[in-house]
Amino acid sequence: MAKFLDISLIITSVGLILSVILQSKGAGLGGLTGADTGGVFTARRGIERILFWVTIVLCVVFFGLVITIIILAR
């Protein structure tokens, strides 16, 4: 049971990292120069909305797995 939880935690964390990296569009070196990097809020449409919700779901699953592993370790 513990191995299954550990493997699922690793898979979830890799998915969470990838989803966060895919969301950070335009976060290149332009932000270092002090230029405006688009402070205007826009509506999420299409794949951006799906990626946003996937990130939220992965985050909830990640924290749920961590709490489960901590409780079972006692």
LINUR-V154550 format. One record per residue. SS is DSSP state (a for helix, b for strand, c for the rest). D_LAST is the distance of its C-alpha to the last C-alpha in Angstrom with 1 decimal. Layout:
[[SS/D_LAST] [SS/D_LAST]]
This chain:
[[c/14.3] [a/12.3] [a/15.8] [a/17.3] [a/15.0] [a/15.6] [a/19.3] [a/19.6] [a/18.1] [a/20.7] [a/23.4] [a/22.7] [a/22.7] [a/26.0] [a/27.5] [a/26.6] [a/28.2] [a/31.2] [a/31.7] [a/31.6] [a/34.1] [a/36.4] [a/36.6] [c/37.7] [c/41.3] [c/43.9] [c/41.5] [c/43.5] [a/45.6] [a/47.5] [a/45.0] [a/45.7] [c/49.3] [c/49.0] [c/50.5] [c/49.6] [c/46.8] [c/47.3] [c/46.1] [c/47.4] [c/45.0] [c/45.7] [c/44.5] [c/42.2] [c/44.0] [c/43.5] [a/41.0] [a/39.8] [a/38.7] [a/36.9] [a/35.2] [a/34.2] [a/32.5] [a/30.9] [a/29.3] [a/28.0] [a/26.6] [a/24.9] [a/23.5] [a/22.0] [a/20.6] [a/19.1] [a/17.3] [a/16.1] [a/14.7] [a/13.0] [a/11.4] [a/10.5] [a/9.0] [a/6.9] [a/5.8] [a/5.5] [a/3.8] [c/0.0]]
